[in-house]
């Protein structure tokens, strides 16, 4: 089953790479705009932390704002998805070698997230700039709530005693629907990890299946969502290239060099910064 999953992800990677490389070659001049080194460092930090379980989208938004690397906020959702696709796929290839989850559950949840992402991206890419700002504000606010719950270990409490590695019947249908929604929301900047973790636990699945489901869902949905943004050129090429390169390096560093790292204080600091950034976007989206 692992081979089938990885084969599916390779096909999605090829699909994404075809459209992205084609777009980059047609607009080579755009790669001279912006600072690819800065965006590379942002990707390295964000995906390093993502590999350690903190998440990458919110960190990237904070760092892009701090460095003023993205001039047009309308390009933010597309840049997040396009830039982080390859690092997320690298994580998936590294961490899904020992998938311990029922095949029907895993594949149905991945496919539902992919379909949700396609629909979500079609909606997000049509939003005017003010709506994008408001959407990012709400997305970051939800992220701070979920990060806080995870930091307080309240999400893990839901999974205590759970032993199932697969879902059937109504529970599976509920999971498919929820992951469809989460896939759509991720295109707007709402990270999938924490809400997917809560859903998996609440439906009675064992904590051991959480990571394969979360990782495979993100790795499956991001290539197809990214293509939707690439087709309408609704992303920053230089920034996304930098994030992809730096992010992939960050994943490799985190998985090969870091065995244990005290993240409690750092995570709380990140939560505060993300909350502040959320409020900033909400003000922009509501007061114009």
Phi, psi and omega in degrees: 000324179300318181297321179296315180298312180295324176297318177299317180293324178295320177298316179295323177298317180296319178300312179295314183297323180301309182290321183291311180297322178299316180293318180295320180293325180285340182231049182300327182298330181294336182289347177277349180270141178085176183246104184290334179292315179298313179293329176295318178294323177297314178298319180300311181295313184296314183279337169300312179290327178297318180296331179273002173100005181274326182111159185242327186299308183297318179298318181297316179300315180299313183289324176297321177292317183296324182265357182053042183279342182239110186286324183251111183293342178298332181278358187297308181302315180295319180296320178300313183290312182295315184293323186267359182300309182296314176302321179294321177294323176299315176302316182298316180297327181283319192261354182260019180292336181233059180291125179237071181211147181302131183305315182299317179296310183299307186290324179292324179288321178296314181296320179295322178294321179297314179297317178300321181293320179299313180293317180299317181295323179297327179281311184298320184291347178263355184287140174291165187304318182296321179293325177296317178299316180294318179298317179294324178298313179295317181300315180291325178295316176298323179297319179296322178297313182292321178296321179294315178299320179292319180296326178277002178063024179284329178291320181296330179299330181294334185265358182296128178088350179288138182232346184292144176246008178202162181241154176220167173059221184298323180299319179293319179297319177298314180299318179298316180296314181296317180292330173299313179296317181296323176297319178293318181293330182296330178292341178263000177107002177274114181300144184273334190306300187295312179295326177293321177299314180298317180297314181300317180293316184294334179271002173094009180282150180292145177304337183293338182265357184298308186297314178303319181293313180298310185294314181294324178297313180294316181294332179280319186280327188294320178299316183288324176295318181298320180300323179298320178288323180296319183302325181258009178055039184260056179198164178268118184293310182299315182296318182292323178296315179299316180297319181297316181290307181296322181296319179297319177296319179299319178297315181295319178299314183296323184275339183254329186254333185262116178265319177207141183214128178290111188248000187300305182296316180301317181296318178296321177297316179298319179301316180297316181295318179295321178298316178299316179296322177300313180298321178300314179293320179299319178298315180298319184285333186261333189265349180283000000 
